[in-house]
Amino acid sequence: MVLMKVARIDDRDWSALTLGEQIRQIEVEGYLLMPNLLSAPQVQRLKSETARLETFPMPYSEHQRDRVLHPGINPYPGSSWEPYRFGQQGGAITDLIAHAPMVDFLEKLFGDQIVFMTYLYARSEPGHPGISLHTDGQPYGSEVFGYECSCPVMVKVLYYLDDLTPEVSPFCILPRSHLSLHQEASSYNRYRDHPDLVMVTAPAGSALILHTRVFHGNYPNVGDRPREMLQLGYRPVWAGPIKEEVPAWDPEDLSLLPDPVRRLFVDRNSSRYRDDGDHKPPDMADHADWISPNRWDWK
């Protein structure tokens, strides 16, 4: 991907959105920015911890360095990678999982118990070539994501620890691409570029919520500083992965977590759905606010 000379930059006043407008934005456009969700001291505490993380270069560039923090298959073959011990290593990285403003919004969005699924640290350094357009929703699993992202409903939350500017790996997205039924919208496709891409810029401490089936990536880092990001994955408890092959949290580690964080560490293979329903079950409701189009008008 090359840095587009002319790109539509979505730099609206995100703080002015009502709850209904926020819901419409994530559901229809596939993304939502929540600016300045972290204070400057919170950002600095996180950066002091990410500076101590062992990172690994991505296959396509030495200038894109990642560290998967959740358990799973070794994403860095031949490396000494081990999952992050949230209960034992603790600190700001762990506390971010239960960041109250985000959890409050996700509880409204999902209307269900939240399950914390994935955690990734990423640093895009000067010279980073940009990330190809892809989705994070892999309905049948994949070698890149395993089965963590096979859940039918899931969002990723991207906390930016540095300013997103046009020169320093800003986020890019193809809005509404998750709504297409065409084979070009297959979750397993990747694209080098697209003329309808939208660039998103934001101050450090902002969070971007991403629908896992929308095509997105980031632009190259042609600036003179790195850009750090922490990405967390959440889903409602009913929407479990397609196979019960997602590695479990370490019980000893869980016992050390603070209560607000611990309650989100539900079994990652858990699902709560009915696969034996009748045509006319006796407990059917005749009203549901959250599937009404009027939800987009809520203040």
N, C-alpha and C positions, 0 to 999 in steps of 0.2 A: 504494500500500500504506500502511496506517495501522498505527501501533504497537499491537499487540494488548494489551488490558488484562490478559488471562490467557493466557499462553503457556507451554508446557512447555519448561523450560530444561534442556538436557543439560549438566549441570555435574558429571558423574561424575568419579572419579579415573582419568583416562585413562592415567596413568603405571603403573597396576596391570595393564594388559592384557598378556596373553602374546602371543607372535607369532601363534599360531593365532587368538586373539581379535581381534587387529588385522586379520588377513586376512579373517575373517568380517565384521567391521565394515564394511570398505570394499567388499567384494563384495556383501553382503546389504543393508546399510543405505544404502550409497552415499557414506559419508563417514567420515573418521577424523581425530581430533585428536591431534597429537603436541605436548604442552605443553612450553614452555621449551626449544625446540630451538635457539634462538639465545641467546647470552649478552647481558647488558646492554651491554657494549662493542661487540659485533657489531651490535646494534640501533642504537646511536648512530652507528656508522660508516655504516650504511646510510641513516639519516635525514640525515646530513650530505651524502650524495650525492643523495638524492631531493629535497632542498631546492633543488638546482641544476637539476633537470629542468624543461624547458618543458612545461607541461601544457595541456590543452584541455578546455573544458567539454563535457559530454555534452548532446545535444539536449533532454533532458527537464529539465535543471537546471544552473544555473550553479554549484551547490554540490557537484556531483559532477565532479571533474576527473581526467582519465586521461592516460596517455601510453603508447601502444603502443611497445615497444622493438624488436620483431623486424621484419624486412622483410616487406613485403606491399603491398596496395593502400592508398592514402592513406586512413586511417580518419577524417581530419578535413578534409573537402573545403574548399578555399579557404585552407588553412593552410600554414605553412612546415615542416610535419612532415618529418623524415627519420629513418630507422632509427637506433637507438643503435649506436655502433661499439664492440662489446664488447672487441675487442683493443686499440683505441686509447684509449678512454675508461676502460676497465678499472676496477679498484678493487673495493670490496665488492659492488657490484651484479653484477659479472661473477663473482666468486668464489662467490656464492650459488648459481649454477647447479650447481656440483659439491659442494655442502655434504655432507660425508661421511655423516652419520647418515641423511639423506634418500636419498642415492644407494644406500647399503647396503640400505635397506628396499625401494626400488623394484627393485633387482636381484633380490631375493628374490621380490617380488610378480610381476614380469614373467618372470623366468627367461630373460631374453634381453638382448641389447645395448640400452642405453637411447638413445633419440633425443630430444634437446632440440628442442622445436617452437615454443613461444610464450613471450612475456614481456610483462607488463603492470604498470604502476604505477597505483594508484588511490588517490585521496584523497577521502574523504567528509567534507564540511565541515558545520558546524551549518546546519540548514535543508535538508540533503539529504533528498529525499522517500522514499528507499528504492528498491531495484531490484526490478522485477517478477520473478515466478517464471519461470524459463526454464531451458533446458539449454545446455551448451556443446558438445554433440555434434550436429553438423549433417551427416548422412550423405551428403547430395548437395551440400554447400557452401551458402553463403548470402552475401548482401551484407554482413552484419555480420561474419562470421568468415572469408570466403573459403573456401579448401579446407583450411586448416590443421587445422580441427576435424572433417574428414570421416573421420578415421582410425577403424577399427572398435574399437580399444582405445586409450584415452588417459585420463590423469588430469591434473587441475590441482592444483598445490600452492600454497596461499595462505599466505604468511608475513605475520603481523600485526606491525606495528611499534609499535602502541599497544594498550593494554588494550581488549579487547572487553567492553563492559558493556551492559546492557539499553537504556541511553539513547543510546549512541554507535555507531550502525550495526552492531549485532551481526549475525552470519551467521544466515541462516534456511534451512531445508531441509525438503523433503517426503520423509522416509525411504522407501526401497524403491520410489519412483516409477519408477525405471529398470527395474524388473522387470515392470511392467505391459505387456500386449500389446494393450491397448485403444487406439483412436484418440485418446482423451484424453491418452495418454502420448506422442503424436507429438513428436519433438524440436523441431518448429517451432512448437508452441503456446506461449503465454504466459498467465499468470494474475495477476490483481490480488492475490489472497489465497487462503488455504485454511485450513479449520478444524483441519487436522492438522499444521500447521507446527510445527517444532521450532526453538527458538532456541539458538544455541551461544555461550557466553561463554568467554573465555580471557585469560590474561595476555599482555602484549607479549612477542614472541619465540616465540610458538607457531606451529605450522604445521598447516593443515587440508588433508588430501588429499581430493579431490573426484572422484567418478566423473563423467565428462563427460555421461552421459545422465540423471543425476538432476536433478530440478527443485529449484532453489535461488535465493536472492537475498540481500538484506539489508534490515534495518529502517531506518527514518528515523534521522537524527542529530538528536535533540532535546536534546543536551547542549551544552556550552560549549567544545568542542575538536574538532579534526579527528581522523579515524582513517585512518592510512596502511596500505597493503597492497601487497605485491609478489606477483604471480601468475605461476607458471611452468607450462608444459605439457610433459609427457613422454609417450612411448609406447614400446612395444617395437619393434625394428627390423622385425619381420615385418609390422606393421600400418600400412602406409603410407596416404596420402590417396587418395581415389577417383580423382583426376586428377593428372597430373604438371604441376601449375600453381602449386605453392608456390614462391615466390621463394627463390633460393639464398642461402647465406651469402656474404659478400664474401671471396674467397680471401686478399687482402692482410690483412684484418682477422683471419682465422683464423690466419695465420702468427704473429701476435703473442700468441696466447692461451697461458696456462700449460697444461702437459700434462693435468692433471686435468680442466680445463674443456674443452680441445680435443677430448678423446675422446668427448664428448657431442654435439659439433657434427657429427653424421653428416648426410649429404645428407637434407634434409627430405622429399624425394620417394622415398626408398629404401623398398623392400619386400623381404621375404624370405619368399616363400610358394610353394607348389606348386600350379599351376593345370592341370597335366597328369598328375595322379596316376592310378594304376591302381586297380582295385577291390581288389586285394590286392598292394600293393607289397611287394617282398622285404625291406624294412628295417623292417617294422612292429614296434613294441614290444608287449610284453604286460603292461607295468606303467608307471604314471605317477603319482607321488605327488601332483602338484599338481592333478590332477583328481579326486582321492579326497576324499570328504566328511570323511575323517579329518584333513585338513589344518587344520581348525578346532580340533583338539584339541592341536596342537603347542605345546610350552612354549617 
